[in-house]
Amino acid sequence: MLSQHSLLDWGQFDSQGSELVRRWYKKGWTESPDKLVDQIFAKLHDAIQENVDSTAKFSRKRLQRLNEQLTYPLGNDKRS
């Protein structure tokens, strides 16, 4: 099983995480693990990219709200 857990603090991860892959792989003794490694890498890459994109989107929205609060303090919105 491959799962993703949020980092709460340095070296401490959330016990609740999202499951990325749950699968039992049967490989022959002489089979190369290359394809399996590539599949796991692709899944990890996708999960990391989704997390980065989500964090960037959240950060942009938060930064925009903070900028509006600094530009128009106390709700004195001059755009109206």
N, C-alpha and C positions, 0 to 999 in steps of 0.2 A: 504494500500500500504506500502511496505517495501522498502526503498531505502538506498543507500550508498553514502555518501558525503565525499570528502577529507577534512582533517583538514588543513586549511591554516595558522592559527595562534592560539594561546591559546584561546579557546572558540569561534573561528570564522571558520565556515565551508563554503566550496564552494557551491554556489547556484545550480550549475549543478552537478547532481549525476547520478549514474546508478540505474535503477529500478531492484530490486531483485524479488519482488513478487507483483502482482496486482490481487487481487481476493476478491470477496465478499463471506463471509462465513455465511451460515444460520445454526444456531444451535437451537435446541429445548431448552426450559427452563430447562429441567431436564438432558440434555446431558452434559457430562463432557468435558471440554475444553482440556483435556490432549493430545489428538491426534493433535489438532490444534497447541498447544504450541510446541509439538515435531517437527512438520513440520516447524514451524517458526524458531525454534532453529537450525534445520539441515541446513536450508537455510542460516542463519546468520553464522553458523560455516563454511560452504563451502565458503562463500564470504570472511570471515576473513582469512581463510587458503590460498585462491587464492591471496589475497592482500599481505600476509606475504611472500608467495613463490615468487611473482613478485618482491617485494621490495628486497628480499634477492638475487635474480638473478641479478637485476640491480646493487645492491651494490657490488656483487662479480666482475662483469664486470668493474665497475668504479674503484674498488680497484686494479684490475689487470692492467688497463691502467695507473693509478697513479704509481704503482710499476715499470712498464716499463719505464715511464718517469724519475723516480728517478734513475733507474739502468742504463739507457742509455740517459743521458741528451743531449740536442741539436741534437737529431737524430743520434748520433754516435752509431748505433746498431752494436755491436761486433759479433752478431750472423751470419751476412752475410759473 
